[in-house]
Amino acid sequence: MRETIQLLRGIQDLDRELFLVRSEQKRLPEERERRRARLDARKQEAAEIERASLQLRMRIKEIEDITTSQRQRVRKLEGEAANARADTALIVAFQHEIRTLRRDIGESEEEGLGLVEQNDALKKKQEELAAAIAAEEADFAAYDKNLQTELGAARARADRLAAKRKEHLQDARVSPDILSQYEKLLEAREGEALALLESKTCMGCQTSVPNNVYVRLARGTELVTCPSCARILYLP
């Protein structure tokens, strides 16, 4: 069994490195997606601001059209009032409508000024956001280029390690059952299927083991696992 443990330790050294490389192969694209998502969120924010600005501009144009029409109506009423010198009741009616229109024009102009200020603020925010997006796009392009280089190197390294592992397994005399147990632990324990037992403490989970576990391991006649983390134990 001691020979089997030594063989597994040799495989473990390769698998530890292989696990790290594969983790990196997974992490790098995930990081890229997070950066891409942040950039897309910025663009979405810019699009929402543009939509809000468009709505404001449409409302401002609508107010301008209404007040233009109202001013034309005021001028027409003023002319009609001037021509209705003898009809006092008609003049009063004209004057009342003129006052109402002027009040409405004033309120509309006040609303329009407020909307213009809002739109100006949105334009400023748009400009700032556009500059930030341009800078982030440039950073992302550079990052993506470097990432592709890193991924290529990681793939090549993983391929070399996998080939070396395959050769090691072909040379190693490890029973299928033990190898299957090792493989499951490798996946469950993030690349660390084995653990050193030092001073009756598992170095994988830092848990003290019962004395009988140490005795069984010292005999070297069976595969002994940690009662806590289930890693295959070995002695210094």
Secondary structure by P-SEA (a helix, b strand, c coil): caaaaaaaaaaaaaaaaaaaaaaaaaaaaaaaaaaaaaaaaaaaaaaaaaaaaaaaaaaaaaaaaaaaaaaaaaaaaaaaaaaacccaaaaaaaaaaaaaaaaaaaaaaaaaaaaaaaaaaaaaaaaaaaaaaaaaaaaaaaaaaaaaaaaaaaaaaaaaaaaaaaaaaaaccccaaaaaaaaaaaaaaccccbbbbcccccccccccccaaaaaaaaaccbbbbbcccccccccc
